[in-house]
Amino acid sequence: MHPILRCLLACCLLPFLFGACQKPQSADGIIVPEEKLIATLADIHIAEAALQTLRGGTKDSMAALYYEQIYEMHQVEAQEVEESLQALRKQPEKMDALYQKVMEKIETLEAESKSQQ
């Protein structure tokens, strides 16, 4: 095969190869599945509430630890969550609907916690 033709073929195939390595996302740009995103955001809001009593370096250290544990627990990357939220910011109706579900999840978790006491 001629070297120029080989180079041209390689240049045409590279974008497809790199595209195959990306995480799947929906047509609306949301990477994290809705149920997983709801659970993750609910836990993030609970962590943020817990952090309100802390100050300074302690708050920053605990926040980093909480977020790391939340992402690990839900098996998501911080960047995936952020990219999903960025996509949702462009779709206010979907964002409102999602946050309504997040608030319902938090209320359910709170009710479960109270019933176990």
C-alpha positions as CSV (number, residue, x, y, z in Angstrom):
1,M,0.0,0.0,0.0
2,H,1.3,3.4,-0.9
3,P,2.5,5.4,2.2
4,I,0.3,8.4,1.5
5,L,-2.8,6.2,1.1
6,R,-1.9,4.4,4.4
7,C,-1.5,7.8,6.2
8,L,-4.8,9.0,4.8
9,L,-6.6,5.8,5.9
10,A,-5.1,6.0,9.4
11,C,-6.2,9.7,9.7
12,C,-9.7,8.7,8.7
13,L,-9.9,5.8,11.1
14,L,-8.5,7.5,14.2
15,P,-11.5,9.6,15.1
16,F,-13.7,6.4,15.1
17,L,-11.2,4.6,17.3
18,F,-11.1,7.4,19.8
19,G,-14.9,7.8,19.7
20,A,-15.3,4.1,20.7
21,C,-13.4,4.7,23.9
22,Q,-15.8,7.4,25.2
23,K,-18.5,6.7,27.7
24,P,-21.9,6.4,26.2
25,Q,-24.2,9.3,26.7
26,S,-27.8,10.0,25.7
27,A,-28.8,12.3,22.9
28,D,-29.4,15.1,25.4
29,G,-25.8,15.0,26.7
30,I,-26.6,13.4,30.0
31,I,-23.9,10.8,30.8
32,V,-25.1,9.4,34.2
33,P,-28.3,7.4,34.1
34,E,-31.2,9.2,35.8
35,E,-31.7,6.9,38.8
36,K,-28.0,6.9,39.6
37,L,-27.8,10.7,39.2
38,I,-30.8,11.1,41.6
39,A,-29.2,8.9,44.2
40,T,-25.8,10.6,43.8
41,L,-27.3,14.1,44.1
42,A,-29.4,13.2,47.1
43,D,-26.3,12.0,48.9
44,I,-24.4,15.1,47.8
45,H,-27.1,17.3,49.3
46,I,-27.1,15.3,52.6
47,A,-23.3,15.7,52.7
48,E,-23.5,19.4,52.1
49,A,-26.0,19.7,55.0
50,A,-23.7,17.8,57.3
51,L,-20.8,20.1,56.3
52,Q,-22.7,23.3,57.3
53,T,-21.5,23.0,60.9
54,L,-17.8,22.8,59.9
55,R,-15.4,25.7,59.1
56,G,-12.1,26.2,57.3
57,G,-9.7,23.4,56.5
58,T,-11.8,20.9,58.4
59,K,-14.8,21.6,56.2
60,D,-12.7,21.3,53.0
61,S,-11.1,18.1,54.1
62,M,-14.4,16.5,55.1
63,A,-16.1,17.7,51.8
64,A,-13.4,16.1,49.7
65,L,-13.8,12.8,51.7
66,Y,-17.6,12.9,51.5
67,Y,-17.6,13.5,47.8
68,E,-15.0,10.8,47.2
69,Q,-17.1,8.3,49.1
70,I,-20.3,9.3,47.4
71,Y,-18.8,8.9,43.9
72,E,-17.2,5.6,44.8
73,M,-20.5,4.3,46.4
74,H,-22.5,5.2,43.3
75,Q,-19.7,4.1,40.9
76,V,-19.6,7.4,39.0
77,E,-16.8,9.9,38.3
78,A,-17.1,13.5,39.4
79,Q,-16.6,14.7,35.8
80,E,-19.5,12.5,34.7
81,V,-21.8,14.1,37.2
82,E,-20.6,17.6,36.4
83,E,-21.1,17.0,32.6
84,S,-24.5,15.6,33.2
85,L,-25.5,18.7,35.3
86,Q,-24.1,21.0,32.6
87,A,-26.3,19.3,30.0
88,L,-29.3,19.6,32.4
89,R,-28.7,23.3,32.9
90,K,-29.5,23.7,29.2
91,Q,-32.8,21.9,29.8
92,P,-34.5,23.6,32.7
93,E,-37.6,21.5,32.6
94,K,-35.6,18.3,32.9
95,M,-33.5,19.8,35.6
96,D,-36.6,20.8,37.6
97,A,-38.1,17.3,37.2
98,L,-34.8,15.7,38.2
99,Y,-34.5,17.9,41.3
100,Q,-38.1,17.1,42.3
101,K,-37.1,13.5,42.3
102,V,-33.9,14.3,44.3
103,M,-36.0,16.0,46.9
104,E,-38.4,13.1,47.0
105,K,-35.4,10.7,47.5
106,I,-34.1,12.8,50.4
107,E,-37.6,12.8,52.0
108,T,-37.8,9.0,51.6
109,L,-34.3,8.6,53.2
110,E,-35.3,10.9,56.1
111,A,-38.5,9.0,56.7
112,E,-36.6,5.7,56.7
113,S,-34.0,7.1,59.1
114,K,-36.7,8.3,61.5
115,S,-38.6,5.0,61.4
116,Q,-35.4,3.1,62.4
117,Q,-34.9,5.2,65.5
